[in-house]
Amino acid sequence: MEIQRPKSKQPIPDNAKKVFEGKVFDVYQWEQELYDGTKTIFEKLKRPDTVSCFPILDDGKILLLEQEQPQKKSFISTAGGRVDEEEDILSAAKRELLEETGYEAEEFILWDAQQPVSKVEWAIYTFIAKGLKKVKEPTPDAGEKIKLLPVTLDELIDIAIDKRFSEREVTFKFFEAKYDQKKKEELKELFK
């Protein structure tokens, strides 16, 4: 599966300089000419891309995660996380699904790919995972407490539009399904 990286709404130009390198975020700056001819310094963050998976169980339920992380309120998410350096997108999705749920999947469908924030160079890839097989117990990172939460599609739609749901980049798709029967039928087809 060849996965194209979505384009940034405001790409980091070739003349930008990395002025800070962090554990997750790097900061780039460049001189930018404005419409009146003056110049100023523009700035943009860059971080590793991330993946997100909606795994579909044999009984048709979708597997979400109820998570706790240090210094953060509990939240509901999909299985997912950062793409490691030199790792391809699909491999990252498979790894995160296995680590956080203990499942492998026969099929991964790329549902959405976007760069949701113009001031951050960061792509999010959202997959639907089907044909699940439990192969081990979950092995979350040391900074994660994870409880698996199987839900129906109707429950997912309600959860996805709740403020505790962390995958904000796809929330609008669930809002559409909540209020548009045609969109809901499309989701049912995708999530079966």
C-alpha positions in Angstrom: 0.0 0.0 0.0 1.6 3.3 -1.1 0.5 6.1 1.2 0.9 9.7 0.1 1.8 12.2 2.7 -0.8 15.0 2.9 0.5 18.5 2.0 0.9 21.1 4.6 -1.3 24.2 4.4 1.9 26.3 5.0 5.0 24.2 4.2 8.3 25.0 5.8 10.4 26.8 3.1 13.8 25.5 2.0 15.5 28.5 3.5 14.1 27.9 7.0 16.6 27.2 9.8 16.0 24.7 12.6 16.5 26.9 15.7 15.5 24.3 18.3 15.5 20.5 18.4 13.4 18.9 21.1 12.3 15.4 22.0 9.0 15.7 20.1 9.0 19.2 18.5 11.5 21.1 16.4 11.2 24.8 15.7 12.0 26.3 12.3 12.3 30.0 11.5 12.6 32.0 8.3 12.5 35.6 7.1 9.3 36.3 5.3 8.5 39.3 3.1 5.1 40.8 3.9 2.6 42.4 1.5 3.9 46.0 2.3 7.5 45.0 1.5 8.6 44.8 5.2 10.2 41.6 6.5 9.5 39.6 9.6 10.4 36.2 11.1 7.9 33.4 10.6 8.1 30.3 12.7 6.7 26.7 12.5 6.9 23.6 14.6 7.7 20.1 13.2 6.9 16.9 14.9 6.8 13.2 14.0 3.7 12.0 12.1 1.1 9.9 13.9 -1.2 7.0 13.1 -4.6 6.1 14.5 -6.5 2.8 14.1 -10.2 2.0 14.5 -10.1 -1.8 14.9 -13.3 -3.7 14.1 -13.9 -6.9 16.2 -15.5 -10.0 14.8 -18.8 -9.1 16.5 -18.8 -5.8 14.7 -17.8 -3.7 17.7 -15.1 -1.0 17.4 -12.3 -1.2 19.8 -11.5 2.1 21.5 -9.1 2.8 24.4 -9.8 4.5 27.6 -6.4 6.1 28.5 -4.6 7.7 31.4 -1.3 9.5 31.0 0.7 11.5 33.6 -0.6 15.0 34.1 -3.5 14.6 31.7 -7.2 13.9 32.3 -8.4 10.5 31.2 -9.5 10.4 27.6 -10.9 8.0 25.0 -8.8 7.4 21.9 -8.1 5.0 19.1 -5.0 2.7 19.1 -2.2 4.8 17.7 0.8 6.9 18.3 4.0 8.3 16.7 5.6 7.0 13.6 9.2 6.1 14.5 12.1 7.5 12.5 12.6 5.5 9.3 9.3 3.6 9.9 6.7 3.5 7.1 3.1 4.6 7.9 1.5 1.2 7.6 4.2 -0.5 9.8 3.6 2.1 12.4 -0.2 1.5 12.4 0.4 -2.3 12.7 2.9 -1.8 15.6 0.7 0.6 17.5 -2.4 -1.6 17.1 -0.4 -4.6 18.4 1.2 -2.7 21.3 -1.9 -1.0 22.6 -4.5 -3.8 21.9 -2.7 -7.1 21.5 -4.4 -7.6 18.1 -3.1 -8.0 14.6 -5.3 -7.2 11.6 -5.5 -8.8 8.1 -6.6 -5.6 6.5 -5.8 -1.9 7.0 -7.9 0.7 5.1 -6.6 4.2 5.0 -9.7 6.3 6.0 -8.2 9.8 6.4 -4.9 11.5 6.1 -4.4 15.2 6.8 -2.2 17.9 8.3 -4.7 19.4 10.7 -2.7 22.4 12.0 -1.1 24.9 9.6 1.6 26.0 12.1 2.7 22.4 12.8 4.3 20.2 10.1 2.5 17.0 11.2 0.4 14.4 9.4 -2.1 12.1 10.9 -3.1 8.9 9.2 -6.3 7.2 10.3 -7.0 3.6 9.5 -9.8 1.1 9.8 -8.4 -2.3 10.8 -10.3 -5.5 10.0 -9.8 -9.2 10.3 -8.5 -9.0 13.9 -6.7 -11.8 15.7 -5.7 -11.5 19.3 -2.0 -12.6 19.5 -0.9 -11.2 22.9 -1.7 -9.0 25.8 -1.4 -5.3 25.2 2.0 -3.7 26.0 1.4 0.0 26.5 4.2 2.5 27.0 5.3 3.1 30.6 3.4 6.4 30.5 0.1 4.9 29.5 -2.7 3.1 31.4 -5.0 1.6 28.8 -8.4 -0.1 29.2 -9.9 -1.6 26.0 -13.4 -0.3 25.3 -15.4 -2.2 22.7 -18.3 -0.1 21.4 -21.1 -0.2 18.8 -21.0 2.2 15.9 -23.8 4.2 17.5 -21.8 4.4 20.7 -18.7 5.4 18.7 -20.6 8.3 17.1 -21.7 9.6 20.4 -18.2 9.2 22.0 -16.4 10.7 19.0 -18.3 14.0 19.3 -17.6 14.1 23.1 -14.8 16.3 24.3 -13.0 13.3 25.9 -12.4 11.8 22.5 -8.8 12.7 21.4 -9.0 12.1 17.6 -10.4 15.6 16.9 -9.2 15.4 13.3 -12.0 13.0 12.4 -14.7 14.2 14.7 -16.5 16.1 11.9 -17.1 12.7 10.1 -18.9 11.5 13.2 -20.9 14.7 13.4 -22.0 14.2 9.8 -23.1 10.6 10.6 -25.0 11.7 13.7 -27.1 14.2 11.7 -27.1 12.8 8.1 -28.6 9.3 7.6 -26.7 8.9 4.3 -23.4 9.6 6.0 -24.3 7.2 8.7 -25.0 4.5 6.2 -21.6 5.2 4.6 -19.9 4.8 8.0 -21.9 1.5 8.6 -20.5 0.2 5.4 -17.0 1.2 6.2 -17.1 -0.1 9.8 -18.6 -3.5 9.0 
